[in-house]
Amino acid sequence: MAGGSTLGNILASTVPLRGVDMGNAILSMHSCRETGSVADHEYCVRAFTEFYSL
């Protein structure tokens, strides 16, 4: 599934590896009032930490 023009999507198209472009959800990205949650960032860090410790 094609994504937006993020660095993950661009990198995944240039290397012969499967990739997943992951990150925290942000409401109204690039708006003057974009909103993100600190709790979401903490959950993302925990998820990546657990995944890579397996």
N, C-alpha and C positions, 0 to 999 in steps of 0.2 A: 504494500500500500504506500503510495507516494505521500510524503509529508510536505511541510512548508519548506522554506529556504533556510533551514537551520544548519549549523555546522555539522551536526550528526548526520543529517540527510545527505549533505554534500560529501562528507568523508565516506559514508557507506557506499556511495556510487563510484568512488575512485579506488577502493581496495577490494580484493577478491575474498572478502569475509562477510558473513551475515552480521548485521548490526541492528541494534534497537536504539532509537533516539528517545531517551527518557528524561523526564524532569518534572518539576513541580507545576501544578496547574496555576495559571494566573488569569484572573478575570480582566478582560479589556486590555490585553497586552498592547503596548505602544500608545495607550491612551494617556492623557494627562492625569487620569485617576485610576491607574491600574492597581489591582489589589491582589495580594498574595498572603498566605497564612504562615506564620512562624511554626505553628503546629504541623502543617503539611511538610515543611522543610525537615523538622525533627523526625517525622515518620519516614520520610524518604531516606534520610541518613541511616536510620535504624534498619530499614529494609535492605539497603545496599550493604551495610556492615554484615548483616546476617547472611545474605546471599554469598558474599565473597569469603565468609568464614567457613563455609561448608566444605 
